[in-house]
Amino acid sequence: MLQDNLLLIISLLFAVTMLSMLSDKLRISYPIFLVIAGLLISLFPGVPRITIDPDIVFVIFLPPLLYAAAWNTSWQDFWRFRRPIGMLAFGLVICTACAVAYVSTHMIPGFPLALGFLLGGIVSPPDAVAATSVLQTLKVPKRVVTILEGESLVNDASSLIVFRFALVTMMTGQFVLWKAGVDFLEVSVFGVAIGLLLGFGVYAIHRWLPTTPSIDTGISLISPYLMYITAEHFHFSGVLAVVSGGLFVSYRSHDALTYSSRLQSQSVWSVLIFLLNGVVFILIGLQLPSIVRGLGEYSLGSAIVYGVVISVVAVFIRLLWVFPGAYLPRICFKKIRMREQRPEEKQVFIIGWSGMRGIVSLASALAIPYMLSKDIPFPHRNLILFITFVVILCTLVLQGLSLPLLVKWLKLEVQENEEEQQLSIRLRLATAVLDHITGEYGEEATSIDAFNRLKERYERMVQITSKKLEKEEGKEISPTFLPRYRQLLLELVAVQRRELSQMRHDKLFSDELLRSKEFELDLEEARFRRVGKSTSNQA
């Protein structure tokens, strides 16, 4: 039994890697491609029937995915766009839940309002990975990406709270509005507090204890689970605990982690998140046969109609919400007009169209209990599962595939001049280094050739960067030699690699020394390619 389960897990991981490569070839965002692939694979005879345990999703998958998203989110940008993020993550989730509740109640026979809110809480939160994975390959303004990432960090918590209240109402038959509001605040505030408290503890370990890169990486892997499980143990929001703790640790990571810890952690986390996301999305597609078999008394046609209607409602409510949410506060409050730049209609529409649903919705639906009481089965459970799957499929595939076409058709302009900011950072760093050499090593810089060459190197860097900044400010075209120069740098790295290979073949030097030099070349190549890619994106 253990070997069979292990073989199934390994097969899923292998399928994820292969299908991800194929999605790159086809230029389709891998979450969309994996869902479709999982759906097609499930139709083949002999494929083992896989069911998702919601506890596995909430406890195993969700904490690291949220923690990684929080780690890669700028706290400065998150706080800067806190108003639109809050309106989407809380206001839109509640509005969507209400709209879905009333539409489903009037459309589905015998569907009570409490079940409608339960379904609304399930399908209301867009998926974090789906939108960003599509947008990261496109040339879109940073504001759009920041708002979508910030929304996805918080909306899971608000939707799960709505889901929890609706489920309690179904189980007990009682709902008190003011008590639900108080409980909402309590769950949210104490969830954030637990996350910040544990985040500070994690920061203190990284900062003041004699850790190693491996220990730092291990602690970073443990942290999201510790935050989530602790908060959920006290019946508070584990999602907000992970998000707040992740944002805090990420904000202080520059003075808590060494360069080697950051490099190692980044490598480990990139692999982990890739595999977790891949498995999650392919599992969504593999769920279809078991969900269809569970429909029972409902016909497949009517269930599809219900799912499509709910999908349209979710998409329509989001589009209806984003435009008043973007412009009404500016009309009502002068401070907002003075503090914030007016968002373009094209950007607002892209934010409204980026409402793809994902694994949190499916896991919430699966978390519905089978029995309402000892002798009464939970009503409409199978139908809710199927509707959720249809909403995920419609929004993820239709919106996800059309999003790149819309971005291209709308001709979104990227106004952020990252090239100028990079030049300014380089100038300040080079100036600081030059001042240090002149102040602390002035005598050596004039008498020792090695010190003098180092000083001259940074002097040239200051001069070249200053000239480039002057041209940027004058709106002149950047030097055309830069792409050719970066090509030369990459070719020189390749030349050194070939020479290292020859040294390894000749067995003239220690293999350990050769590996160390190869690692240095890896870092150089990564830096050259990252800078070149960043510049080309601005071209």
C-alpha positions as CSV (number, residue, x, y, z in Angstrom):
1,M,0.0,0.0,0.0
2,L,2.8,2.4,0.9
3,Q,4.7,1.6,-2.2
4,D,1.6,2.1,-4.4
5,N,1.0,5.5,-2.8
6,L,4.6,6.5,-3.2
7,L,4.6,5.4,-6.8
8,L,1.5,7.5,-7.4
9,I,3.1,10.6,-5.9
10,I,6.3,10.2,-7.9
11,S,4.3,9.7,-11.1
12,L,2.4,12.9,-10.4
13,L,5.6,14.8,-9.8
14,F,7.1,13.4,-13.0
15,A,3.9,14.2,-15.0
16,V,4.0,17.8,-13.6
17,T,7.6,18.4,-14.8
18,M,6.9,16.9,-18.3
19,L,3.7,18.8,-18.8
20,S,5.2,22.0,-17.6
21,M,7.9,21.7,-20.3
22,L,5.2,21.1,-22.8
23,S,3.2,24.1,-21.6
24,D,6.3,26.3,-22.1
25,K,6.6,25.0,-25.7
26,L,3.0,25.7,-26.4
27,R,3.2,29.1,-24.5
28,I,0.3,28.3,-22.3
29,S,0.4,29.2,-18.6
30,Y,1.2,26.0,-16.8
31,P,-1.7,26.1,-14.2
32,I,-4.2,26.2,-17.1
33,F,-2.4,23.5,-19.1
34,L,-2.1,21.2,-16.0
35,V,-5.8,21.4,-15.2
36,I,-6.7,20.5,-18.8
37,A,-4.1,17.8,-18.9
38,G,-5.4,16.3,-15.6
39,L,-8.9,16.4,-16.9
40,L,-7.9,14.5,-20.1
41,I,-5.7,12.0,-18.2
42,S,-8.6,11.2,-15.9
43,L,-10.7,10.1,-18.9
44,F,-8.3,7.3,-19.8
45,P,-9.4,3.8,-18.7
46,G,-7.2,2.3,-15.9
47,V,-6.1,5.6,-14.5
48,P,-6.3,5.3,-10.6
49,R,-9.1,7.4,-9.1
50,I,-7.6,10.1,-7.0
51,T,-9.5,12.0,-4.3
52,I,-8.2,15.1,-2.5
53,D,-8.4,15.2,1.3
54,P,-9.2,18.9,2.1
55,D,-7.0,18.6,5.2
56,I,-4.1,17.8,3.0
57,V,-4.7,20.9,0.9
58,F,-5.3,23.2,3.8
59,V,-2.4,21.9,6.0
60,I,0.2,20.6,3.5
61,F,-0.2,22.8,0.3
62,L,-1.7,26.1,1.4
63,P,0.8,27.3,4.1
64,P,4.0,27.1,1.9
65,L,2.2,28.6,-1.1
66,L,0.9,31.5,0.9
67,Y,4.3,32.0,2.7
68,A,6.1,32.0,-0.6
69,A,3.7,34.5,-2.1
70,A,4.0,36.8,1.0
71,W,7.8,36.5,0.9
72,N,7.9,37.6,-2.7
73,T,5.5,40.5,-2.1
74,S,6.9,43.9,-1.3
75,W,5.5,45.2,2.0
76,Q,6.0,48.8,0.7
77,D,3.9,48.1,-2.4
78,F,1.4,46.1,-0.4
79,W,0.9,49.0,2.0
80,R,0.9,51.5,-0.9
81,F,-2.1,49.8,-2.6
82,R,-3.8,48.7,0.7
83,R,-7.1,50.4,-0.3
84,P,-7.7,48.6,-3.6
85,I,-6.3,45.4,-2.2
86,G,-8.6,45.6,0.8
87,M,-11.7,46.4,-1.3
88,L,-11.0,43.3,-3.5
89,A,-10.0,40.9,-0.8
90,F,-12.8,41.7,1.6
91,G,-15.5,43.8,-0.1
92,L,-15.5,41.9,-3.4
93,V,-15.4,38.5,-1.6
94,I,-18.4,39.4,0.5
95,C,-20.3,41.0,-2.4
96,T,-19.6,37.9,-4.6
97,A,-20.7,35.5,-1.9
98,C,-24.0,37.5,-1.5
99,A,-24.7,37.5,-5.2
100,V,-24.0,33.8,-5.7
101,A,-26.1,33.1,-2.6
102,Y,-29.2,34.8,-3.9
103,V,-28.8,33.6,-7.6
104,S,-28.3,30.0,-6.6
105,T,-31.2,30.1,-4.1
106,H,-33.6,31.3,-6.8
107,M,-32.1,29.0,-9.6
108,I,-31.7,25.7,-7.8
109,P,-34.9,24.0,-6.4
110,G,-34.7,23.4,-2.7
111,F,-31.5,25.3,-2.2
112,P,-31.6,27.3,1.0
113,L,-30.0,30.7,1.5
114,A,-27.4,29.4,4.0
115,L,-26.2,26.9,1.3
116,G,-26.1,29.8,-1.1
117,F,-23.7,31.7,1.2
118,L,-21.7,28.5,1.6
119,L,-21.4,28.2,-2.2
120,G,-20.6,31.9,-2.4
121,G,-17.8,31.6,0.1
122,I,-16.3,28.7,-1.8
123,V,-16.2,30.3,-5.3
124,S,-15.5,33.9,-4.3
125,P,-11.7,33.9,-3.9
126,P,-9.6,34.1,-7.1
127,D,-6.4,31.9,-7.2
128,A,-3.1,33.6,-6.5
129,V,-0.9,31.4,-8.8
130,A,-3.3,31.3,-11.8
131,A,-3.3,35.1,-12.4
132,T,0.3,35.8,-11.6
133,S,1.6,32.9,-13.7
134,V,-0.3,34.3,-16.7
135,L,0.8,37.9,-16.1
136,Q,4.4,37.2,-15.3
137,T,5.1,36.4,-19.0
138,L,3.3,39.6,-20.1
139,K,4.3,43.2,-20.2
140,V,1.8,44.7,-17.7
141,P,2.1,47.6,-15.3
142,K,3.5,46.8,-11.9
143,R,0.4,48.3,-10.2
144,V,-1.8,45.5,-11.7
145,V,0.5,42.7,-10.6
146,T,0.9,44.2,-7.1
147,I,-2.8,44.5,-6.5
148,L,-3.6,41.0,-7.8
149,E,-0.8,39.5,-5.7
150,G,-1.9,41.5,-2.6
151,E,-5.5,40.5,-3.1
152,S,-4.7,36.8,-3.4
153,L,-2.8,37.0,-0.1
154,V,-5.8,38.1,1.9
155,N,-8.9,36.9,0.0
156,D,-8.5,33.3,1.0
157,A,-8.9,34.3,4.6
158,S,-12.1,36.3,4.1
159,S,-13.7,33.6,1.9
160,L,-12.8,30.9,4.4
161,I,-14.4,32.9,7.1
162,V,-17.6,33.3,5.1
163,F,-17.5,29.6,4.4
164,R,-17.1,28.8,8.1
165,F,-20.0,31.1,9.2
166,A,-22.3,29.6,6.5
167,L,-21.3,26.0,7.5
168,V,-22.0,26.8,11.2
169,T,-25.4,28.2,10.2
170,M,-26.3,25.1,8.3
171,M,-25.2,22.8,11.1
172,T,-26.9,24.8,13.9
173,G,-29.7,26.6,12.0
174,Q,-28.8,29.9,13.8
175,F,-27.1,33.1,12.5
176,V,-26.7,36.4,14.3
177,L,-25.3,39.2,12.2
178,W,-23.6,41.3,14.9
179,K,-22.0,38.1,16.4
180,A,-20.8,37.1,13.0
181,G,-19.2,40.5,12.6
182,V,-17.5,40.3,16.0
183,D,-16.3,36.8,15.2
184,F,-15.0,38.0,11.9
185,L,-12.9,40.7,13.5
186,E,-11.7,38.4,16.2
187,V,-10.6,35.7,13.8
188,S,-8.8,38.2,11.6
189,V,-7.1,40.3,14.2
190,F,-5.8,37.4,16.3
191,G,-4.7,35.5,13.2
192,V,-2.6,38.5,12.2
193,A,-1.3,38.9,15.8
194,I,-0.2,35.2,16.0
195,G,1.5,35.5,12.6
196,L,3.5,38.6,13.6
197,L,4.4,37.1,17.0
198,L,5.7,33.9,15.4
199,G,7.3,35.9,12.6
200,F,9.3,37.9,15.1
201,G,10.4,34.6,16.7
202,V,11.5,33.2,13.4
203,Y,13.3,36.5,12.6
204,A,15.1,36.4,16.0
205,I,16.3,32.8,15.3
206,H,17.7,33.9,11.9
207,R,19.2,37.1,13.3
208,W,20.8,36.2,16.6
209,L,21.4,32.5,16.8
210,P,24.4,30.8,15.1
211,T,22.5,29.2,12.2
212,T,23.9,27.8,9.0
213,P,22.4,28.1,5.5
214,S,20.9,24.6,5.8
215,I,19.4,25.5,9.2
216,D,18.0,28.8,7.9
217,T,16.4,27.0,4.9
218,G,14.9,24.3,7.2
219,I,13.4,27.0,9.5
220,S,11.9,28.8,6.5
221,L,10.2,25.6,5.5
222,I,8.9,24.9,9.0
223,S,7.7,28.5,9.6
224,P,4.5,28.6,7.5
225,Y,3.3,25.3,9.0
226,L,4.0,26.5,12.5
227,M,2.1,29.8,11.9
228,Y,-0.9,28.1,10.2
229,I,-1.4,25.2,12.6
230,T,-0.9,27.5,15.7
231,A,-3.6,30.0,14.5
232,E,-6.0,27.2,13.5
233,H,-5.5,25.5,16.8
234,F,-6.9,28.5,18.6
235,H,-9.7,28.8,15.9
236,F,-8.2,32.0,14.3
237,S,-7.3,32.6,10.7
238,G,-4.3,30.5,9.7
239,V,-4.2,32.1,6.3
240,L,-3.8,35.6,7.8
241,A,-1.2,34.3,10.3
242,V,0.9,32.9,7.4
243,V,0.6,36.0,5.3
244,S,1.4,38.5,8.1
245,G,4.3,36.4,9.4
246,G,5.6,35.9,5.9
247,L,5.5,39.6,5.1
248,F,7.2,40.5,8.4
249,V,10.1,38.0,8.0
250,S,10.5,38.9,4.3
251,Y,10.7,42.6,5.2
252,R,13.5,41.9,7.7
253,S,15.3,39.2,5.8
254,H,18.0,41.6,4.6
255,D,19.5,41.9,8.0
256,A,18.6,38.4,9.3
257,L,20.0,36.1,6.5
258,T,23.4,35.8,5.1
259,Y,24.0,35.7,1.3
260,S,24.6,32.0,1.4
261,S,21.3,31.4,3.3
262,R,19.4,33.5,0.8
263,L,20.8,31.7,-2.2
264,Q,20.2,28.3,-0.8
265,S,16.7,29.1,0.5
266,Q,15.7,30.7,-2.9
267,S,16.8,27.6,-4.7
268,V,15.0,25.2,-2.4
269,W,11.8,27.2,-2.3
270,S,11.6,27.7,-6.1
271,V,11.7,23.9,-6.6
272,L,9.2,23.3,-3.8
273,I,6.7,25.9,-5.0
274,F,6.9,24.7,-8.6
275,L,6.1,21.1,-7.6
276,L,3.4,22.0,-5.1
277,N,1.6,24.3,-7.6
278,G,2.0,21.7,-10.4
279,V,0.5,18.9,-8.2
280,V,-2.3,21.1,-7.0
281,F,-3.5,22.1,-10.5
282,I,-3.2,18.6,-12.0
283,L,-5.1,17.2,-9.1
284,I,-8.0,19.6,-9.9
285,G,-8.3,18.1,-13.3
286,L,-8.1,14.5,-12.0
287,Q,-11.1,15.1,-9.7
288,L,-13.7,15.3,-12.4
289,P,-14.7,11.5,-12.6
290,S,-15.3,11.2,-8.9
291,I,-17.2,14.5,-8.8
292,V,-19.4,13.5,-11.7
293,R,-20.1,10.1,-10.2
294,G,-21.2,11.8,-7.0
295,L,-23.9,13.9,-8.7
296,G,-26.5,11.3,-7.9
297,E,-30.0,12.6,-8.4
298,Y,-28.9,15.6,-10.5
299,S,-28.6,15.3,-14.2
300,L,-25.3,16.3,-15.8
301,G,-26.9,18.8,-18.1
302,S,-28.7,20.8,-15.3
303,A,-25.6,20.7,-13.1
304,I,-23.5,22.1,-16.0
305,V,-26.1,24.9,-16.5
306,Y,-26.0,25.8,-12.8
307,G,-22.1,25.8,-12.8
308,V,-22.0,28.0,-16.0
309,V,-24.5,30.5,-14.5
310,I,-22.6,30.8,-11.2
311,S,-19.4,31.3,-13.2
312,V,-21.0,34.1,-15.2
313,V,-22.3,35.7,-11.9
314,A,-18.8,35.5,-10.4
315,V,-17.1,37.1,-13.4
316,F,-19.8,39.8,-13.8
317,I,-19.8,40.8,-10.2
318,R,-16.0,41.2,-10.3
319,L,-16.2,43.4,-13.4
320,L,-19.1,45.4,-11.9
321,W,-17.1,45.9,-8.7
322,V,-13.7,47.0,-9.9
323,F,-14.7,50.1,-11.7
324,P,-16.7,51.8,-8.9
325,G,-14.1,50.5,-6.5
326,A,-11.4,52.2,-8.5
327,Y,-13.0,55.6,-9.1
328,L,-15.8,56.3,-6.5
329,P,-13.3,56.8,-3.6
330,R,-11.4,59.3,-5.7
331,I,-14.6,61.2,-6.4
332,C,-15.6,61.2,-2.7
333,F,-12.3,61.9,-1.0
334,K,-9.8,64.6,-2.0
335,K,-6.9,63.0,-0.1
336,I,-7.1,59.9,-2.3
337,R,-7.0,62.1,-5.4
338,M,-3.9,63.8,-4.1
339,R,-2.2,60.7,-2.8
340,E,-2.9,58.2,-5.6
341,Q,-2.5,58.4,-9.3
342,R,-5.7,57.9,-11.3
343,P,-5.7,54.2,-12.6
344,E,-6.3,53.7,-16.3
345,E,-9.5,52.0,-17.4
346,K,-7.5,49.3,-19.2
347,Q,-5.6,48.4,-16.0
348,V,-8.9,48.3,-14.1
349,F,-10.4,46.0,-16.7
350,I,-7.4,43.6,-16.6
351,I,-7.7,43.4,-12.8
352,G,-11.4,42.7,-13.2
353,W,-10.8,39.9,-15.7
354,S,-8.1,38.3,-13.7
355,G,-10.5,36.4,-11.4
356,M,-9.5,32.8,-12.0
357,R,-10.5,30.3,-9.3
358,G,-8.3,27.5,-8.1
359,I,-7.4,25.0,-5.4
360,V,-8.7,26.8,-2.4
361,S,-12.2,26.8,-3.8
362,L,-12.1,23.0,-4.5
363,A,-10.6,22.3,-1.1
364,S,-13.3,24.3,0.6
365,A,-16.0,22.4,-1.3
366,L,-14.4,19.1,-0.3
367,A,-14.3,20.2,3.3
368,I,-18.1,20.2,3.5
369,P,-19.1,17.3,5.8
370,Y,-20.9,14.3,4.5
371,M,-23.5,14.3,7.2
372,L,-25.5,17.3,8.6
373,S,-26.3,15.2,11.7
374,K,-26.1,11.5,12.6
375,D,-29.0,10.5,10.4
376,I,-29.3,13.4,7.9
377,P,-26.8,13.7,4.9
378,F,-25.6,17.1,4.1
379,P,-28.0,18.5,1.4
380,H,-26.7,19.2,-2.1
381,R,-23.1,18.4,-1.3
382,N,-22.4,16.7,-4.5
383,L,-24.0,19.5,-6.6
384,I,-21.9,22.1,-4.8
385,L,-18.8,20.1,-5.6
386,F,-19.7,19.9,-9.3
387,I,-20.6,23.6,-9.5
388,T,-17.3,24.5,-7.9
389,F,-15.4,22.4,-10.4
390,V,-17.3,24.1,-13.3
391,V,-16.5,27.5,-11.9
392,I,-12.8,26.7,-11.6
393,L,-12.7,25.2,-15.1
394,C,-14.6,28.1,-16.7
395,T,-12.7,30.9,-15.1
396,L,-9.3,29.3,-15.2
397,V,-9.4,28.1,-18.8
398,L,-11.5,30.8,-20.5
399,Q,-10.2,33.8,-18.6
400,G,-6.7,32.5,-18.4
401,L,-6.4,31.8,-22.1
402,S,-8.0,35.0,-23.1
403,L,-6.0,37.2,-20.7
404,P,-2.8,37.4,-22.8
405,L,-4.9,38.3,-25.9
406,L,-6.7,41.0,-24.0
407,V,-3.4,42.5,-22.7
408,K,-2.1,42.6,-26.2
409,W,-5.3,44.0,-27.7
410,L,-5.6,46.7,-25.0
411,K,-2.0,47.7,-25.6
412,L,-1.2,48.3,-21.9
413,E,1.7,50.6,-21.5
414,V,4.3,50.0,-18.8
415,Q,5.2,53.4,-17.5
416,E,7.6,52.3,-14.8
417,N,11.2,53.1,-15.8
418,E,13.0,50.3,-14.1
419,E,16.1,50.9,-16.2
420,E,16.5,54.3,-14.7
421,Q,16.0,53.0,-11.2
422,Q,18.6,50.3,-11.8
423,L,21.1,52.9,-13.0
424,S,20.4,55.1,-9.9
425,I,21.0,52.1,-7.6
426,R,24.2,51.2,-9.4
427,L,25.4,54.8,-9.2
428,R,24.8,55.1,-5.4
429,L,26.4,51.8,-4.7
430,A,29.5,52.6,-6.8
431,T,29.7,56.1,-5.2
432,A,29.6,54.6,-1.7
433,V,32.3,52.1,-2.6
434,L,34.5,54.8,-4.1
435,D,34.1,57.0,-1.0
436,H,35.1,54.1,1.2
437,I,38.2,53.3,-0.8
438,T,39.2,57.0,-0.8
439,G,38.6,57.5,2.9
440,E,39.9,54.2,4.3
441,Y,42.5,53.1,1.7
442,G,43.7,56.3,0.2
443,E,47.4,55.6,0.7
444,E,47.2,52.1,-0.7
445,A,45.1,53.3,-3.7
446,T,48.0,55.5,-4.7
447,S,50.9,53.2,-3.9
448,I,49.7,49.7,-4.6
449,D,48.7,48.7,-8.2
450,A,45.9,46.3,-7.2
451,F,44.1,48.9,-5.0
452,N,44.5,51.6,-7.7
453,R,43.0,49.3,-10.4
454,L,40.0,48.6,-8.1
455,K,39.5,52.4,-7.5
456,E,39.7,53.1,-11.2
457,R,37.2,50.4,-11.9
458,Y,34.6,52.1,-9.7
459,E,35.5,55.5,-11.0
460,R,34.7,54.3,-14.5
461,M,31.5,52.8,-13.3
462,V,30.4,56.1,-11.8
463,Q,31.2,58.0,-15.0
464,I,29.5,55.5,-17.3
465,T,26.4,55.3,-15.1
466,S,26.1,59.0,-14.7
467,K,26.2,59.5,-18.5
468,K,23.5,56.8,-18.9
469,L,21.3,58.5,-16.4
470,E,21.7,61.9,-18.1
471,K,20.5,60.2,-21.4
472,E,17.6,58.6,-19.6
473,E,16.5,61.9,-18.1
474,G,16.8,63.5,-21.6
475,K,14.7,60.7,-23.0
476,E,17.4,59.7,-25.4
477,I,17.9,56.2,-26.6
478,S,20.0,53.9,-24.5
479,P,23.4,52.9,-25.9
480,T,23.0,50.3,-28.6
481,F,26.2,48.5,-27.6
482,L,24.7,47.1,-24.3
483,P,23.0,44.0,-25.8
484,R,26.2,43.2,-27.8
485,Y,28.3,43.8,-24.6
486,R,26.1,41.4,-22.6
487,Q,26.4,38.9,-25.3
488,L,30.2,39.1,-25.0
489,L,30.0,38.6,-21.2
490,L,27.9,35.5,-21.7
491,E,30.3,34.2,-24.3
492,L,33.2,34.7,-22.0
493,V,31.4,32.7,-19.3
494,A,30.9,29.9,-21.9
495,V,34.7,30.0,-22.9
496,Q,35.6,29.6,-19.2
497,R,33.2,26.7,-18.9
498,R,34.8,24.9,-21.8
499,E,38.2,25.5,-20.3
500,L,37.0,24.1,-16.9
501,S,35.7,21.0,-18.7
502,Q,39.1,20.5,-20.3
503,M,40.8,20.9,-16.9
504,R,38.4,18.3,-15.5
505,H,39.2,15.9,-18.4
506,D,43.0,16.4,-17.9
507,K,42.7,15.8,-14.2
508,L,45.2,18.5,-13.4
509,F,43.4,20.2,-10.6
510,S,41.3,19.2,-7.6
511,D,37.6,18.5,-8.5
512,E,36.5,20.5,-5.4
513,L,38.3,23.6,-6.7
514,L,36.8,23.2,-10.1
515,R,33.3,22.9,-8.7
516,S,33.9,26.0,-6.6
517,K,34.9,28.0,-9.8
518,E,32.0,26.5,-11.7
519,F,29.7,27.9,-8.9
520,E,31.2,31.3,-9.4
521,L,30.5,31.1,-13.1
522,D,26.9,30.1,-12.4
523,L,26.4,33.2,-10.3
524,E,28.0,35.4,-13.0
525,E,25.8,34.0,-15.7
526,A,22.7,34.3,-13.6
527,R,23.5,38.0,-13.0
528,F,24.2,38.7,-16.6
529,R,21.1,37.0,-17.8
530,R,18.9,38.6,-15.2
531,V,20.1,42.1,-16.0
532,G,19.8,41.5,-19.7
533,K,16.2,40.1,-19.3
534,S,15.2,43.1,-17.2
535,T,16.6,45.5,-19.7
536,S,14.9,43.8,-22.7
537,N,11.6,43.9,-20.9
538,Q,11.8,47.7,-20.9
539,A,12.8,47.9,-24.6
